[in-house]
């Protein structure tokens, strides 16, 4: 592959910016390579480069891997006389006449009517609305290829195409190859005004220059075993499919070229994860001892008899903590399954060995919940617990940091604040990350680096589909609590339209009269957070003053000062507040067993995983609990979400449905989630290829055909994949 050309590119930068935004540079005036910024490609320039940047496309390499999302068969080339109304066809013909016509009510020519002939007796009329943009190209005598649906004019019985795609051909191209017609063509997702036609033209230029195509990094042994096309050939064929490939294979992303590109992404990702996991196992860490005193302390602490699943998972964690290398384990369990008490037992083991434990939580509300929970457990055992969050005063932070640095604080609970500079642990032995999907990979690493290779326990209550779990957490060992505590009754879920809300309010009043409590939740959409908070505040006033004037109602949302949030939550915990009006800040971590009703307004604005989390705030006591989903108008996707919630309480089924409806990239709702930025592969569609790539990656690393091949692969991962997927210290 051609070496980088940044010095040459930099010399041209100033003169390019001063020129028009299109066609600034002939591609042959500079040497292109994969890292060449797109603004220096002929036909792009700075203006279009900005449109492409919004799609994450900034270099030649990005553009090469921007594949069509579907394909269209335009090989049905026919003479005009052979056309059949209703079919889609390609016609190659000359312009016989062209006329711009005014559309009534508009002040300038808008409609372009063109008559085409191809030597047969029949004629073809092509019509474009807003056709003035084509008038200079579609002139008498011009030779064009047209693609579109064939219709028949009632009066003239002339074949017609409305808004066909066209390609102006040179005279010597009559027998040549067209770019937009006469073959299977890719349909690209547009980037602003950069249309699918523009993408085809740009990629055609790049694909004709061998130096812009990457070398093939896939190990030869893997390439031969799977009989893949080379990487340059796979890229070419994905953009310009060969004539013998089936259209259905292309649209299923199962052509040989597409499978090769999908396999590549998964293979390198799995190699990186496997090498990272393997290196972790060779690192020296803390070999904790599970002493008799630790067992006694755990027995004193446990507020209830653990379930079989909790005992199994606790044993897996304890066995891992005994090993002389750092534990990196994911603790996964549905809402209410008892992950926190399992984490508390792991913390006891660490503290009984003379180490500190820390819990990193994504929100101040959840951190405060953990603080009070762990403090209630550990006070009786003599383990001091502290809480460190961003809202603490400077004086409080200084005092807490001294306790942490001096080792007096044995258990530290906090938000991102505990990862900041100046927070130094005396002897951190166990780092617990709660709701890991809300943090980036680097947040986990920061906490890990606060100690001397501490054990790491990652917890999530969000059920994660297996394919996504293997991708997000492929470097972790996994423990799953697949059993709820005995006596828990399934939450009954109902869907109600907003005009039928009055009976729901009566039901809430009945539940409160019976001694229960209720949540009323409103969505906060990021772009309209202020308006959403106003809606919650308005409904709080309506419920407290008009609907339930005799019932204590409170308000909780993310913009309240931390002290006010804590007071509101504590009033609800103490059963002083009967109805808590809230935004989704109570999605995780809130544990009030007496709450029996979760009323979710505008439920269609929430994702399935978030709805399931909210529903998990009730059903934690012995009484029957209810989740009521209130909506207005529903589109098809929202209707499917609501139906899934009503029909199922299985968190893993709900997570699979959520991924199908929203896609893996949006599954967690934030880019910090750690979901890989896969360019070609799709975790849902390509689960079978992921399994194949995982197996191939492990065989390649464990049984390399030669060490040099393995070392080249490790270097490739270090150079190309660590920054992208967070494979820190691979190899």
RATA-V16856 format. One line per field, one symbol per residue. ss: DSSP state (h for helix, s for strand, l for the rest). phi: phi as a letter, one per 30 degrees, with the letter a starting at -180 (. if undefined). A space follows every 50 residues. Layout:
ss->???
phi->???
This chain:
ss->lllllhhhhhhhhhhhhlllllllllllllllllllshhhllllhhhhhh hhhlllllshhhhhlllllsssslllsllhhhlllllsssssssssssss ssllllllsssssssssllllllsssssslhhhhllllllllssssssss ssllllllssssllssssslhhhllllllllllsssslllsllslhhhhh hhhhhhhllhhhlllllllhhhhhhhllllhhhhhhhhhlllllllhhhh hllllhhhhhhhhhhhhhhhhhhhhhhhhhhhlllllllllhhhhhhhhh hllllllhhhhhhhhhhhhhhhlllllsssssslllllhhhhhhhhhhhh hhlllssssslllhhhhhhhhhhhhhhhhhhlllsssslllllhhhhhhh hhhhhhllllsssslhhhhllllllllssssssslhhhllhhhhhhhhll llllsssssslllllhhhhhhhllllsssssllllllllllsssssshhh lhhhhhhhhhhhhlllsssssslllhhhhhhhhhhhhhhhhhhhhhhlll llsssslllllhhhhhhhhhhhhlllllssssshhhllllllllssssss llhhhllhhhhhhhhllllllllllssssssllllhhhhhhhhhhhhlll hhhhhhhhhhhhlhhhllllhhhlllllllllllllhhhhhhhhhhhhhh hhllllhhhhhhhhhhhhhhlhhhhllllll
phi->.dddbeedddddedddddcedchdbddcdbddbdcddddccejciedded ddddcicbbededdccdedabbdccddbdedcdbejdcbcbcacdcabbc bdcejcdbebcccbccbbjcddbbccbbdhdddcddccbejdcbcbbldd bbddddhcdbbchddbbdcdedcecdcddcbiadcdccddbicddddded ddddddddceddcdddddeeddeddchddddedddedddbeddcddeddd dchbdedddeddeedddddddddddddddedcddbccdccdddddddddd dedaddddddddddddddddddddbddbbcccadeidjdddddddddded ddciccbbbccdbdddddededdddddcedcicdcbbbbddddedddddd ddddddidddbccaceedcddjccddadcbccccheddcdeddddededd bchddbcccbcddceeddddddbdccdccbccbdedjdceddcbcbdddc deeddddeddddddjdbbcbccdccedbdddddddddddeddddccdbdc cdbbbbadcdeeddedddddddddidccbcdbdddcebidbbeddcbccc dhdddcdddddddddddciccdddcbbcccbcdbdddddddddddddbcd eddddddddddciedcecibdddjdddddcdbdddceddedddddddddd ddbddadddddddddddddccdddciddhdi
